[in-house]
Amino acid sequence: MFAVAIAALATPIADEAVALAADLGSSAYEERLKLNAGLPAVVLQTDDRERAITLLGHLRGRGHTAYACDLSAVRAADEMTAMRAFSFGPDAVLLSDDPTSQLPYKSILVLLRAVHRIETTTQSTTKEKKFSAARAMASGGLIRNKTVTTERTSTGDERHQLLYIFRSDGGVPWILWEQRAHYGGLGSELMPSRTQNFIKTIGLLRQRAPHAAYDERLMRPARLPPGGQRLQRNRAVDGRAHVSSSSAGVDLLAHLMALAFYEARAAGR
């Protein structure tokens, strides 16, 4: 599977929506929705490599900053090196639970603060007996109750903050989860709450890697394009609950943004 995305537009959204619709055989309205969701915008996912390359050529020909990638090359957040128990060394971030892993400050390319959203829809069925006057009368009092079945649906919404850390040396990206990390390594700079420590850690990383780009665009929960559920992972739990996570879609957008920063640095921009 290949994805094509626009990172920056050279023309107004309305104009590109018309041109993109002609490329994809869709409507300008559909393409405008994708672009209005924010950049980078994934405008195509296809199994057809040639189709992806052709669209990429059209987009760049119209002056846009665009990228294409093979989804098999996109590393999922859970496959990245997690900063669980960590400390800041003179030249690198160190992991207490894996002394062999280090993140040199000079290798940090971009820090992408993001949010993963998880929606859980649960269906439950309850049965209870209630008095039925009609049944009591019809049975001469022998049957007084009836069974009433009630279906209920409840929805939960969770949001998890994280920081993607992409490297310029080709190493596996690192990731900092707000709620999964142990912040004891902050020492005297330890803050009262996880959120404060998460933000403090980001600040310390930026201080030690001032050359690295920093971006918060993936904090917006609506960044996945409308109709883009194919970018999400869905699963049923216990046959009664359905979980939908934006993680796969955000992972892809983060990968595309890192690619854009990498190419910009390579070009000296």
BELRA-V279233 format. One line per field, one symbol per residue. phi: phi as a letter, one per 30 degrees, with the letter a starting at -180 (. if undefined). Layout:
phi: ???
This chain:
phi: .bbbbccaccbdeeddeddddddciccddddddddddjcdcdcabadcdddddddeddddddjddbbbbdddcdddedcdddddcbbcddbadccddaedcbcdedcdcaccdbbccbcbcccbbbbbcbdbddddddciidccbbcccbcbbbbcbcbcdabdbccdcidedcbcceccdcceddhdcdcdbddddddddeddddddbddddbbcdddddcdddeicdddccbacchibcbcbcdedddeddddddddddddddddic
